[in-house]
Amino acid sequence: MTPQRPVLVLTHVAHEGPGLIARALDGLPITTRTVLDDPSPRLPAVQDLAGVVVMGGPQDADDDAGHPGLAAERRLLADAVDAGVPTLGVCLGMQLLALALGARLHRRHGTEIGFAPVDVVAHDPLLAGAGPRPTVLHWHSDAVDLPPGATLLASTDVTPVQAFRAGSGVGAQFHLEVDAGVLDLWLGTPQMTADLEQADVDAIRLGSRQHLAALRPGADLGLAAFARSVRERA
């Protein structure tokens, strides 16, 4: 039997792992790499991958001087979409995907941290189960333009491009992958909460109790759709 091709998961900080994405990909081989500060990382060729997942982090997606490995990540993302490899970018990962496809980054465009709705403006398997205006977890201040030729999937007033689809690549600025355990880890990580007031942290904890359970079925459906596309290639 031919070995299954693995899914490559690129991370940028230890506490922002794939969460529910990993559950959706259960049974598939997963390779997790952090190449953020490596100026010449050796990444797999896209033809050897079943899928690519790029997670979040506090870095700016265009900070190649501070984090030279980001350039290699963007090249891999562009190659993956060009080759039709199922690709999912989350938060910083979405921004890297957008830049790889020709969009611009806008640093400190507007801060969104906590639970708030997004408007779903187009049908896509990733968001098909979420409903027209799901309340999701946001944690960002940068934004991107819509890549040329991409389809806008979700938006807010503060961040017009909250999700998009470009061929085999899909990105979400918000965090469908977070469950209660992941969020507890984030709120216990000083790097995540350093700029938050205690009232902000308390509001996020309350939002977790109010919204995560309602969001979970739609998140699971969307991530399962991504996992199906990966399994078809594996």
Short mmCIF file of the C-alpha atoms (twelve columns), coordinates in Angstrom:
data_MODEL
# 
_entry.id   MODEL 
# 
loop_
_atom_site.group_PDB 
_atom_site.id 
_atom_site.type_symbol 
_atom_site.label_atom_id 
_atom_site.label_alt_id 
_atom_site.label_comp_id 
_atom_site.label_asym_id 
_atom_site.label_seq_id 
_atom_site.Cartn_x 
_atom_site.Cartn_y 
_atom_site.Cartn_z 
_atom_site.pdbx_PDB_model_num 
ATOM 1   C CA . MET A 1   0.000   0.000  0.000  1 
ATOM 2   C CA . THR A 2   1.300   3.448  -0.916 1 
ATOM 3   C CA . PRO A 3   1.871   5.576  2.213  1 
ATOM 4   C CA . GLN A 4   -0.559  8.441  2.678  1 
ATOM 5   C CA . ARG A 5   0.754   11.898 1.961  1 
ATOM 6   C CA . PRO A 6   0.902   13.966 5.167  1 
ATOM 7   C CA . VAL A 7   -0.770  17.234 6.073  1 
ATOM 8   C CA . LEU A 8   1.753   19.971 6.834  1 
ATOM 9   C CA . VAL A 9   0.765   22.208 9.760  1 
ATOM 10  C CA . LEU A 10  2.825   25.381 10.131 1 
ATOM 11  C CA . THR A 11  2.741   27.005 13.565 1 
ATOM 12  C CA . HIS A 12  4.195   30.274 14.843 1 
ATOM 13  C CA . VAL A 13  3.825   30.007 18.631 1 
ATOM 14  C CA . ALA A 14  3.462   26.923 20.801 1 
ATOM 15  C CA . HIS A 15  0.024   27.799 22.159 1 
ATOM 16  C CA . GLU A 16  -1.640  28.310 18.747 1 
ATOM 17  C CA . GLY A 17  -1.957  24.750 17.548 1 
ATOM 18  C CA . PRO A 18  -4.532  23.278 15.173 1 
ATOM 19  C CA . GLY A 19  -7.154  22.504 17.820 1 
ATOM 20  C CA . LEU A 20  -10.352 21.282 16.177 1 
ATOM 21  C CA . ILE A 21  -8.603  21.140 12.805 1 
ATOM 22  C CA . ALA A 22  -6.463  18.283 14.115 1 
ATOM 23  C CA . ARG A 23  -9.591  16.468 15.272 1 
ATOM 24  C CA . ALA A 24  -11.122 16.817 11.821 1 
ATOM 25  C CA . LEU A 25  -7.929  15.387 10.317 1 
ATOM 26  C CA . ASP A 26  -7.830  12.460 12.758 1 
ATOM 27  C CA . GLY A 27  -6.303  9.361  11.193 1 
ATOM 28  C CA . LEU A 28  -4.230  11.276 8.653  1 
ATOM 29  C CA . PRO A 29  -0.465  11.713 9.072  1 
ATOM 30  C CA . ILE A 30  0.307   15.244 10.245 1 
ATOM 31  C CA . THR A 31  3.699   16.944 10.156 1 
ATOM 32  C CA . THR A 32  3.970   20.049 12.349 1 
ATOM 33  C CA . ARG A 33  6.738   22.545 11.664 1 
ATOM 34  C CA . THR A 34  7.746   25.977 12.981 1 
ATOM 35  C CA . VAL A 35  10.061  27.699 10.500 1 
ATOM 36  C CA . LEU A 36  9.330   31.275 11.532 1 
ATOM 37  C CA . ASP A 37  12.906  32.389 12.189 1 
ATOM 38  C CA . ASP A 38  14.727  30.061 9.792  1 
ATOM 39  C CA . PRO A 39  15.998  32.047 6.793  1 
ATOM 40  C CA . SER A 40  16.310  28.899 4.634  1 
ATOM 41  C CA . PRO A 41  13.806  26.313 5.878  1 
ATOM 42  C CA . ARG A 42  13.563  23.002 4.064  1 
ATOM 43  C CA . LEU A 43  9.837   22.581 3.532  1 
ATOM 44  C CA . PRO A 44  8.242   19.641 1.711  1 
ATOM 45  C CA . ALA A 45  7.361   19.952 -1.954 1 
ATOM 46  C CA . VAL A 46  3.648   20.573 -2.380 1 
ATOM 47  C CA . GLN A 47  3.213   17.499 -4.569 1 
ATOM 48  C CA . ASP A 48  4.238   15.403 -1.543 1 
ATOM 49  C CA . LEU A 49  1.510   16.892 0.689  1 
ATOM 50  C CA . ALA A 50  -2.157  16.018 1.133  1 
ATOM 51  C CA . GLY A 51  -2.897  19.439 2.586  1 
ATOM 52  C CA . VAL A 52  -1.446  22.553 4.189  1 
ATOM 53  C CA . VAL A 53  -2.670  24.265 7.360  1 
ATOM 54  C CA . VAL A 54  -1.125  27.532 8.577  1 
ATOM 55  C CA . MET A 55  -1.992  28.695 12.069 1 
ATOM 56  C CA . GLY A 56  -2.056  32.030 13.854 1 
ATOM 57  C CA . GLY A 57  0.500   34.012 15.797 1 
ATOM 58  C CA . PRO A 58  1.326   37.554 16.931 1 
ATOM 59  C CA . GLN A 59  3.733   38.266 14.068 1 
ATOM 60  C CA . ASP A 60  3.073   40.605 11.141 1 
ATOM 61  C CA . ALA A 61  2.639   38.562 7.972  1 
ATOM 62  C CA . ASP A 62  5.095   40.764 6.035  1 
ATOM 63  C CA . ASP A 63  7.828   40.993 8.711  1 
ATOM 64  C CA . ASP A 64  10.467  39.131 6.747  1 
ATOM 65  C CA . ALA A 65  13.260  41.092 8.415  1 
ATOM 66  C CA . GLY A 66  12.194  39.990 11.886 1 
ATOM 67  C CA . HIS A 67  11.020  36.511 10.883 1 
ATOM 68  C CA . PRO A 68  12.696  35.404 7.656  1 
ATOM 69  C CA . GLY A 69  10.887  32.056 7.533  1 
ATOM 70  C CA . LEU A 70  7.639   33.827 6.630  1 
ATOM 71  C CA . ALA A 71  8.826   34.292 3.047  1 
ATOM 72  C CA . ALA A 72  9.216   30.525 2.637  1 
ATOM 73  C CA . GLU A 73  5.745   30.000 4.099  1 
ATOM 74  C CA . ARG A 74  4.225   32.401 1.578  1 
ATOM 75  C CA . ARG A 75  6.041   30.687 -1.301 1 
ATOM 76  C CA . LEU A 76  4.737   27.315 -0.150 1 
ATOM 77  C CA . LEU A 77  1.192   28.676 0.111  1 
ATOM 78  C CA . ALA A 78  1.313   30.124 -3.390 1 
ATOM 79  C CA . ASP A 79  2.649   26.839 -4.747 1 
ATOM 80  C CA . ALA A 80  0.009   24.841 -2.870 1 
ATOM 81  C CA . VAL A 81  -2.899  26.832 -4.284 1 
ATOM 82  C CA . ASP A 82  -1.347  26.748 -7.746 1 
ATOM 83  C CA . ALA A 83  -1.128  22.940 -7.482 1 
ATOM 84  C CA . GLY A 84  -4.671  22.526 -6.139 1 
ATOM 85  C CA . VAL A 85  -3.535  21.300 -2.709 1 
ATOM 86  C CA . PRO A 86  -6.229  21.828 -0.014 1 
ATOM 87  C CA . THR A 87  -4.954  24.746 2.042  1 
ATOM 88  C CA . LEU A 88  -6.364  26.386 5.163  1 
ATOM 89  C CA . GLY A 89  -5.023  29.584 6.739  1 
ATOM 90  C CA . VAL A 90  -6.190  30.813 10.153 1 
ATOM 91  C CA . CYS A 91  -5.652  34.381 11.435 1 
ATOM 92  C CA . LEU A 92  -1.965  35.052 10.676 1 
ATOM 93  C CA . GLY A 93  -2.185  32.027 8.386  1 
ATOM 94  C CA . MET A 94  -4.990  33.688 6.441  1 
ATOM 95  C CA . GLN A 95  -2.933  36.851 6.114  1 
ATOM 96  C CA . LEU A 96  0.056   34.874 4.834  1 
ATOM 97  C CA . LEU A 97  -2.202  33.116 2.337  1 
ATOM 98  C CA . ALA A 98  -3.600  36.438 1.146  1 
ATOM 99  C CA . LEU A 99  -0.138  37.961 0.706  1 
ATOM 100 C CA . ALA A 100 1.035   34.840 -1.115 1 
ATOM 101 C CA . LEU A 101 -1.812  35.370 -3.582 1 
ATOM 102 C CA . GLY A 102 -1.026  39.027 -4.221 1 
ATOM 103 C CA . ALA A 103 -2.990  40.924 -1.563 1 
ATOM 104 C CA . ARG A 104 -1.724  43.717 0.690  1 
ATOM 105 C CA . LEU A 105 -1.414  43.678 4.476  1 
ATOM 106 C CA . HIS A 106 -2.672  46.594 6.582  1 
ATOM 107 C CA . ARG A 107 -0.948  46.631 9.950  1 
ATOM 108 C CA . ARG A 108 -2.994  47.840 12.961 1 
ATOM 109 C CA . HIS A 109 -6.030  48.238 10.764 1 
ATOM 110 C CA . GLY A 110 -8.437  47.640 13.639 1 
ATOM 111 C CA . THR A 111 -8.446  45.515 16.758 1 
ATOM 112 C CA . GLU A 112 -11.018 42.766 17.198 1 
ATOM 113 C CA . ILE A 113 -10.503 40.568 20.267 1 
ATOM 114 C CA . GLY A 114 -13.298 38.483 21.748 1 
ATOM 115 C CA . PHE A 115 -16.575 37.033 20.574 1 
ATOM 116 C CA . ALA A 116 -18.520 38.977 17.961 1 
ATOM 117 C CA . PRO A 117 -20.511 38.169 14.805 1 
ATOM 118 C CA . VAL A 118 -19.298 38.030 11.235 1 
ATOM 119 C CA . ASP A 119 -21.486 38.382 8.167  1 
ATOM 120 C CA . VAL A 120 -21.206 35.367 5.878  1 
ATOM 121 C CA . VAL A 121 -21.621 36.771 2.373  1 
ATOM 122 C CA . ALA A 122 -21.032 33.753 0.101  1 
ATOM 123 C CA . HIS A 123 -21.534 30.013 0.311  1 
ATOM 124 C CA . ASP A 124 -18.453 27.901 0.974  1 
ATOM 125 C CA . PRO A 125 -18.003 24.485 2.571  1 
ATOM 126 C CA . LEU A 126 -15.881 25.974 5.375  1 
ATOM 127 C CA . LEU A 127 -18.730 28.197 6.578  1 
ATOM 128 C CA . ALA A 128 -21.776 26.341 5.245  1 
ATOM 129 C CA . GLY A 129 -22.786 25.123 8.687  1 
ATOM 130 C CA . ALA A 130 -22.153 28.378 10.526 1 
ATOM 131 C CA . GLY A 131 -25.277 30.266 9.472  1 
ATOM 132 C CA . PRO A 132 -25.528 33.769 8.010  1 
ATOM 133 C CA . ARG A 133 -24.164 35.646 11.037 1 
ATOM 134 C CA . PRO A 134 -22.298 33.399 13.445 1 
ATOM 135 C CA . THR A 135 -20.655 34.729 16.582 1 
ATOM 136 C CA . VAL A 136 -16.996 33.730 16.392 1 
ATOM 137 C CA . LEU A 137 -13.758 34.335 18.261 1 
ATOM 138 C CA . HIS A 138 -11.607 37.182 16.950 1 
ATOM 139 C CA . TRP A 139 -8.027  37.940 18.040 1 
ATOM 140 C CA . HIS A 140 -6.248  40.289 15.636 1 
ATOM 141 C CA . SER A 141 -5.435  43.885 14.694 1 
ATOM 142 C CA . ASP A 142 -4.011  43.465 11.162 1 
ATOM 143 C CA . ALA A 143 -6.115  43.025 8.028  1 
ATOM 144 C CA . VAL A 144 -5.644  42.123 4.378  1 
ATOM 145 C CA . ASP A 145 -7.214  43.064 1.072  1 
ATOM 146 C CA . LEU A 146 -9.049  40.414 -0.904 1 
ATOM 147 C CA . PRO A 147 -6.553  38.633 -3.172 1 
ATOM 148 C CA . PRO A 148 -7.102  39.124 -6.909 1 
ATOM 149 C CA . GLY A 149 -9.663  36.646 -8.190 1 
ATOM 150 C CA . ALA A 150 -10.604 35.386 -4.711 1 
ATOM 151 C CA . THR A 151 -14.172 35.142 -3.408 1 
ATOM 152 C CA . LEU A 152 -15.065 37.053 -0.249 1 
ATOM 153 C CA . LEU A 153 -16.771 34.709 2.224  1 
ATOM 154 C CA . ALA A 154 -17.208 36.745 5.419  1 
ATOM 155 C CA . SER A 155 -16.834 40.325 6.590  1 
ATOM 156 C CA . THR A 156 -17.173 42.766 9.477  1 
ATOM 157 C CA . ASP A 157 -17.189 46.555 9.496  1 
ATOM 158 C CA . VAL A 158 -13.774 46.636 11.186 1 
ATOM 159 C CA . THR A 159 -12.231 43.936 8.995  1 
ATOM 160 C CA . PRO A 160 -13.850 43.761 5.554  1 
ATOM 161 C CA . VAL A 161 -11.992 40.558 4.602  1 
ATOM 162 C CA . GLN A 162 -12.760 38.058 7.351  1 
ATOM 163 C CA . ALA A 163 -12.666 34.973 5.142  1 
ATOM 164 C CA . PHE A 164 -12.006 34.202 1.495  1 
ATOM 165 C CA . ARG A 165 -11.671 31.345 -0.973 1 
ATOM 166 C CA . ALA A 166 -9.114  31.170 -3.791 1 
ATOM 167 C CA . GLY A 167 -9.242  27.831 -5.578 1 
ATOM 168 C CA . SER A 168 -8.062  25.124 -3.190 1 
ATOM 169 C CA . GLY A 169 -7.082  27.728 -0.591 1 
ATOM 170 C CA . VAL A 170 -9.420  29.098 2.071  1 
ATOM 171 C CA . GLY A 171 -8.619  31.513 4.862  1 
ATOM 172 C CA . ALA A 172 -10.427 32.701 7.977  1 
ATOM 173 C CA . GLN A 173 -9.309  35.645 10.084 1 
ATOM 174 C CA . PHE A 174 -11.334 34.302 13.016 1 
ATOM 175 C CA . HIS A 175 -10.832 31.096 14.982 1 
ATOM 176 C CA . LEU A 176 -13.080 28.159 14.133 1 
ATOM 177 C CA . GLU A 177 -10.422 25.816 15.520 1 
ATOM 178 C CA . VAL A 178 -10.742 26.955 19.144 1 
ATOM 179 C CA . ASP A 179 -12.564 24.899 21.750 1 
ATOM 180 C CA . ALA A 180 -12.836 25.584 25.484 1 
ATOM 181 C CA . GLY A 181 -9.530  23.880 26.261 1 
ATOM 182 C CA . VAL A 182 -7.621  25.864 23.655 1 
ATOM 183 C CA . LEU A 183 -9.178  29.125 24.831 1 
ATOM 184 C CA . ASP A 184 -8.272  28.363 28.440 1 
ATOM 185 C CA . LEU A 185 -4.685  27.847 27.284 1 
ATOM 186 C CA . TRP A 186 -4.707  31.185 25.483 1 
ATOM 187 C CA . LEU A 187 -6.113  33.039 28.480 1 
ATOM 188 C CA . GLY A 188 -3.445  31.445 30.671 1 
ATOM 189 C CA . THR A 189 -0.639  32.510 28.319 1 
ATOM 190 C CA . PRO A 190 0.827   35.934 29.275 1 
ATOM 191 C CA . GLN A 191 1.784   36.662 25.656 1 
ATOM 192 C CA . MET A 192 -1.889  36.465 24.684 1 
ATOM 193 C CA . THR A 193 -3.298  38.601 27.486 1 
ATOM 194 C CA . ALA A 194 -0.505  41.132 28.086 1 
ATOM 195 C CA . ASP A 195 -2.401  43.969 26.384 1 
ATOM 196 C CA . LEU A 196 -5.832  43.080 27.785 1 
ATOM 197 C CA . GLU A 197 -7.577  44.481 30.830 1 
ATOM 198 C CA . GLN A 198 -8.992  41.996 33.318 1 
ATOM 199 C CA . ALA A 199 -12.463 43.028 32.189 1 
ATOM 200 C CA . ASP A 200 -11.546 41.983 28.638 1 
ATOM 201 C CA . VAL A 201 -10.364 38.587 29.840 1 
ATOM 202 C CA . ASP A 202 -13.536 38.155 31.878 1 
ATOM 203 C CA . ALA A 203 -15.652 39.061 28.837 1 
ATOM 204 C CA . ILE A 204 -13.864 36.456 26.717 1 
ATOM 205 C CA . ARG A 205 -14.410 33.795 29.390 1 
ATOM 206 C CA . LEU A 206 -18.098 34.698 29.497 1 
ATOM 207 C CA . GLY A 207 -18.243 34.626 25.703 1 
ATOM 208 C CA . SER A 208 -16.716 31.164 25.754 1 
ATOM 209 C CA . ARG A 209 -19.591 29.893 27.883 1 
ATOM 210 C CA . GLN A 210 -22.174 31.711 25.774 1 
ATOM 211 C CA . HIS A 211 -20.965 31.046 22.238 1 
ATOM 212 C CA . LEU A 212 -18.483 28.181 21.814 1 
ATOM 213 C CA . ALA A 213 -21.054 25.432 22.237 1 
ATOM 214 C CA . ALA A 214 -23.350 27.056 19.664 1 
ATOM 215 C CA . LEU A 215 -20.491 27.564 17.207 1 
ATOM 216 C CA . ARG A 216 -19.065 24.049 17.542 1 
ATOM 217 C CA . PRO A 217 -21.481 22.136 15.231 1 
ATOM 218 C CA . GLY A 218 -20.937 24.571 12.350 1 
ATOM 219 C CA . ALA A 219 -17.180 24.651 12.960 1 
ATOM 220 C CA . ASP A 220 -17.031 20.858 12.955 1 
ATOM 221 C CA . LEU A 221 -18.987 20.691 9.682  1 
ATOM 222 C CA . GLY A 222 -16.749 23.238 7.987  1 
ATOM 223 C CA . LEU A 223 -13.521 21.643 9.166  1 
ATOM 224 C CA . ALA A 224 -14.826 18.203 8.191  1 
ATOM 225 C CA . ALA A 225 -15.389 19.535 4.669  1 
ATOM 226 C CA . PHE A 226 -11.767 20.673 4.542  1 
ATOM 227 C CA . ALA A 227 -10.651 17.303 5.895  1 
ATOM 228 C CA . ARG A 228 -12.611 15.492 3.178  1 
ATOM 229 C CA . SER A 229 -10.759 17.408 0.479  1 
ATOM 230 C CA . VAL A 230 -7.495  16.463 2.161  1 
ATOM 231 C CA . ARG A 231 -8.447  12.775 2.396  1 
ATOM 232 C CA . GLU A 232 -9.303  12.718 -1.296 1 
ATOM 233 C CA . ARG A 233 -5.715  13.764 -2.021 1 
ATOM 234 C CA . ALA A 234 -3.963  11.708 0.672  1 
# 
